[in-house]
Each structure stands twice: as structure tokens, then as C-alpha cells.
Amino acid sequence: MPFVKTEVDIKTDYTVQTVDPEWLRQGVKSPKHLMLDPEPCILCRACEDVCPWNCIYMLDPGIVQNADEDVEAEVQNSFAIFVVDDNACTRCSVCVERCPSDCLYYARLPEEESAGRRTMAAVPMSQQVDVDVE
């Protein structure tokens, strides 16, 4: 029998706010950030549950209201929004080890104009592995 995603209790009391990129650069402890590959994610929330610093959240996409069109388009078909408090995260990797579907990993954010903004599953070109397709 195939696995079917079930409804989960997702937080709805989160307020989305624009973060000053300069403030974000000062607070980051490491050049690597926790990333999520959404395809294999089964929304089990084990990462959120096991995090010793309580810095991982699965949020209801309904919190994004009256945002710019790019943000609304990105979350339009999402089951949840994966948020990590980079200031609280110590990069301990407990969540990465606990994830049953291997969808969490660490990567550096792209050094572009949009630095500080991460797109789900975006991996900088410098970290992508070349794969020969035959």
C-alpha cells in the first residue's frame, strides 16, 4: 500500500516579517544553513520534535497573506512552510540524523543579490555534483 501524507497539526500563530539582511549576517554562526529537500519530506515533524534548541518550525502556508507575488507563488501549493531560526540553530545535526526520509542537509547560501533568502532545495552551483546523464 503506498504511503499517503496525512494532515498534521501545523502552527498558525507565526508572524512573517522582513528581516534586515545586515542584522541576519551578524547573527549567523556558520556559513552553512539547514536546508530541506521538500520532495522526500513526509511531514512527520521529527526534525521539529527532536531539535534541542526548538528552532525548527513547520508552519501553515496560510500565514503568508498580502506578501509579494513571488512569496505567495512559492507557498501556494505547499503543505507546510519549513522555517529555521538560524540564530538559535547550533548546527548540531540532530535533526539531520533523525530525519527518516533524508531530506535535511547543510549548505551554504548562494552569494547573490538575494543573499539571505533561501529557496527550498536550492543548492549553490559550487556544491552541486556533476552527474553524467546517458
Buried (B, 14 or more C-beta within 10 A) or exposed (E): EEEEEEEBEBBEEEEBEEEEEEEBEEEBEEEBBBBBBEEEBBBBBBBBEEBEEEBBBBBBBEBBEEBEEEBEEBBEEBBBBBBBEBEEBEEEEBBBEBBEBEBBBBBBBBEEEEEBBBEBBEBEEEEEEEEEEE
